[in-house]
Amino acid sequence: MSRYRPPRPAGTPLITPEGEARLRAELHELWHVKRPQVTQSVSEAAAQGDRSENAEYTYGKKMLREIDSRVRFLTKRLEKLKVVAEKPSDPGKVYFGAWVTVEDEEGDQARYRIVGPDELDLRHGSISIDSPLARALIGKPLDAEVQVQTPTGAKTWYIVAIEYI
């Protein structure tokens, strides 16, 4: 049995200016701060002698591989991303970057921002444009009814507010 797994689809190549800034800051931190520190610790561990039983050396090399992998990913991903900074021509409809307040049938409200897949953070109310809820919301006006198929069955939401900050 092969261990090969095909790569996952990268998702929609859209990102907000804030998301791009976070990814660029992470890339800078990895390349200019963390990698030199780890490289220094690996060279110090290598100077101690026998590398085959040197846990610091082995762990440092593993960290370097992980850092290099993330740097490669971020570099390639940032090249492909399109930054969406402008507000839509029709602010009365839901588009990328919108803060949308939805209300369910029980009257419970939730506020989400539709962002790119690289910015997904449910703790801060950010949902990916590739998510079923975001796909259902895109292009809908205020007071629209949206139905989304969830694992527990179909759920209905009503768009209560749309903001572009």
C-alpha positions, -999 to +999 in steps of 0.1 A: +000+000+000+014+034-010+017+062+014+011+088-013-017+111-008-027+135-035-024+172-025-055+189-012-071+216-034-057+250-023-091+266-021-102+300-035-071+322-041-086+353-024-074+370+007-081+402+026-053+428+031-051+419+068-048+382+060-020+389+035-002+410+061-004+381+086+010+356+061+038+379+052+046+385+088+047+348+095+070+343+065+093+370+077+093+356+113+102+321+100+129+332+076+146+360+094+141+351+131+133+314+137+154+298+110+187+316+120+181+306+156+175+270+148+204+269+124+227+283+151+215+256+176+220+228+150+256+240+143+263+241+181+248+206+185+269+193+155+300+207+171+295+184+201+306+154+182+286+122+175+255+132+156+238+098+156+229+099+193+226+137+196+190+145+203+195+183+200+210+178+165+182+155+154+155+177+167+171+208+152+173+192+118+136+182+121+127+218+130+147+231+100+128+208+077+094+220+091+104+256+089+117+252+053+085+234+043+063+261+057+084+288+041+081+271+007+043+268+012+039+304+022+061+317-007+041+297-033+008+306-018+014+343-015+024+343-052-010+328-062-032+349-039-053+379-050-057+406-024-093+419-024-091+454-008-119+473-026-154+473-014-181+459-037-201+482-059-233+470-043-228+470-005-264+458+000-254+423-010-230+398+006-196+395-011-160+385-001-149+405+030-183+412+043-193+410+079-227+392+079-251+389+108-274+360+104-303+348+126-316+313+128-352+301+133-349+302+171-338+339+170-301+332+178-278+356+160-242+350+148-218+374+130-193+361+105-168+376+081-163+359+048-126+355+041-102+333+021-094+298+032-060+309+045-077+332+071-102+308+085-106+315+123-140+306+139-129+321+172-129+355+156-159+349+134-141+344+101-155+317+078-140+305+045-156+316+013-154+279+004-176+269+033-212+259+027-227+288+047-205+314+029-214+299-005-250+302+003-246+338+015-226+351-014-247+374-036-277+375-013-293+408-002-303+419+032-333+401+047-327+371+024-335+336+036-306+311+032-308+273+036-277+253+042-273+215+045-256+207+078-246+173+093-278+175+115-300+184+085-311+215+066-308+248+086-323+281+077-307+315+084-319+350+077-295+378+068-300+406+094-270+429+086-243+433+061-212+455+068-180+462+049-154+477+073 
